[in-house]
Amino acid sequence: MRNLQYVSLDEIESDKFIPILNKASTRKHLMTHDAFDSDLAEKWIRDKLDIDALEGCIVRAITVDDELVGWCGIQLSELGYEIAIVVDDRSWGIGKRVFRSLISWAHDFGHEVVYIHLLHTRPEYEFLRKLSQSVFPTEMLGDRFTTYELNVADCLGR
């Protein structure tokens, strides 16, 4: 099994995030944003570190065999705490492992419910639908999402 690790964002050179965040296969599933350059990548990391410092939140880079493959976190959204996972398409197979880690962290933080907001362009995930206590459409910042509401304790038991 490959060595998956979660690393503080400030331990990774900001420019290493640019190829992942600008990749077409990544961007098509994210809210519309300008292409990242060095300055925007540095600002993005500062913003995510500010979120990481909030109570109940965590944001980490994901490495596999010491190679950056994405980021994940528990951050605040309009409905409450949300889980975010952004992984380079070469590593999409690690998603469920990352998800389980995030659910464990949510439990450790004492969160009872977390949300996952997937851009409307993404297919529905049967895995998430089965885990969710509710699935519904939402709109945030001008984009439409399918929102999965997850009971953390229920997710831990599965």
C-alpha positions in Angstrom: 0.0 0.0 0.0 1.3 3.4 -0.9 2.5 5.8 1.9 -0.3 8.4 2.3 0.5 11.4 4.6 -1.2 14.6 5.6 1.2 17.5 5.8 0.7 21.1 6.9 0.3 23.4 3.8 3.3 25.6 4.9 5.6 22.5 4.6 5.0 22.4 0.9 6.4 24.9 -1.6 3.3 26.9 -2.9 4.4 26.4 -6.5 4.0 22.7 -6.2 0.2 23.1 -5.8 -0.1 25.1 -9.1 -0.1 22.1 -11.5 -2.8 20.3 -9.5 -5.0 23.4 -9.0 -4.7 24.5 -12.6 -5.2 21.0 -14.2 -8.3 20.8 -16.3 -9.5 17.6 -14.7 -9.3 19.3 -11.3 -10.8 22.6 -12.3 -13.9 21.2 -14.0 -15.1 19.9 -10.6 -14.3 23.2 -8.7 -15.9 26.6 -8.5 -14.7 28.9 -11.3 -11.5 30.7 -10.3 -8.6 32.4 -12.0 -5.7 30.2 -13.0 -3.1 30.0 -10.2 0.3 31.6 -10.5 2.9 31.9 -7.7 1.2 34.9 -6.1 -2.2 33.4 -6.1 -0.9 30.0 -4.8 0.8 31.8 -1.9 -2.4 33.7 -1.1 -4.4 30.5 -1.4 -2.1 28.8 1.1 -2.3 31.8 3.5 -6.1 31.7 3.3 -6.2 27.9 4.0 -3.7 28.3 6.9 -6.1 30.9 8.4 -8.9 28.3 8.1 -6.7 25.6 9.6 -6.2 27.9 12.6 -10.0 28.0 13.3 -11.5 25.8 16.0 -12.9 22.7 14.5 -11.1 23.1 11.2 -8.1 21.4 9.6 -6.5 21.8 6.2 -3.7 19.5 5.0 -1.7 18.8 1.9 -1.9 15.1 0.8 1.3 13.4 -0.2 1.7 9.8 -1.5 5.2 8.4 -1.4 6.4 12.0 -0.6 4.8 13.4 -3.8 2.1 16.1 -3.5 -1.2 14.8 -4.9 -3.7 17.3 -3.4 -5.3 18.7 -0.3 -8.1 18.1 2.0 -9.8 19.6 5.0 -12.6 20.4 7.3 -13.6 24.0 6.8 -16.6 26.2 7.5 -19.4 26.6 4.8 -22.7 28.3 4.9 -24.4 25.2 6.4 -21.7 24.3 8.9 -18.5 22.2 8.7 -17.7 20.8 5.3 -15.3 18.2 4.1 -13.2 19.1 1.1 -11.0 16.7 -0.9 -9.1 17.8 -4.0 -6.9 15.1 -5.5 -4.9 15.0 -8.7 -6.6 12.6 -11.2 -3.6 10.3 -11.0 -4.5 9.6 -7.4 -8.3 9.5 -7.4 -8.1 6.0 -5.9 -7.1 7.4 -2.5 -10.4 9.3 -2.0 -12.1 6.8 0.3 -9.0 6.6 2.6 -8.8 10.4 2.8 -12.6 10.5 3.4 -12.2 8.1 6.4 -9.4 10.2 7.8 -11.6 13.4 7.6 -14.5 11.7 9.3 -12.2 10.5 12.1 -10.9 14.1 12.5 -14.5 15.4 12.5 -15.3 13.0 15.2 -12.2 14.0 17.2 -13.3 17.7 16.9 -16.8 16.8 18.2 -18.7 17.5 15.0 -22.0 15.6 14.8 -22.7 16.5 11.2 -20.5 17.5 8.2 -21.4 18.4 4.7 -19.9 17.6 1.3 -20.7 20.1 -1.5 -20.0 18.7 -5.0 -20.3 20.9 -7.9 -23.4 20.2 -10.0 -21.2 19.0 -12.9 -20.1 15.9 -10.9 -22.1 12.7 -11.0 -23.9 11.6 -7.9 -21.9 9.3 -5.8 -23.8 6.2 -4.6 -21.2 5.7 -1.8 -22.0 9.2 -0.4 -25.8 8.8 -0.9 -25.8 5.6 1.1 -23.9 7.4 4.0 -25.9 10.6 3.9 -28.9 11.4 6.1 -29.9 13.9 3.5 -29.0 14.9 -0.1 -30.2 18.2 -1.5 -29.3 20.9 -4.0 -27.6 24.1 -2.7 -26.3 27.3 -4.3 -23.2 29.1 -3.0 -21.3 32.0 -4.5 -23.2 31.7 -7.7 -22.6 28.0 -8.3 -24.9 25.0 -7.8 -24.0 22.0 -5.7 -25.3 18.7 -4.7 -24.9 18.7 -0.9 -24.5 15.5 1.2 -25.3 15.8 4.9 -23.4 13.2 6.8 -23.9 12.1 10.4 -20.3 11.6 11.6 -21.0 8.8 14.1 -22.9 6.9 11.4 -20.0 7.3 9.0 -17.5 6.0 11.6 -19.5 2.8 12.0 -19.5 1.9 8.3 
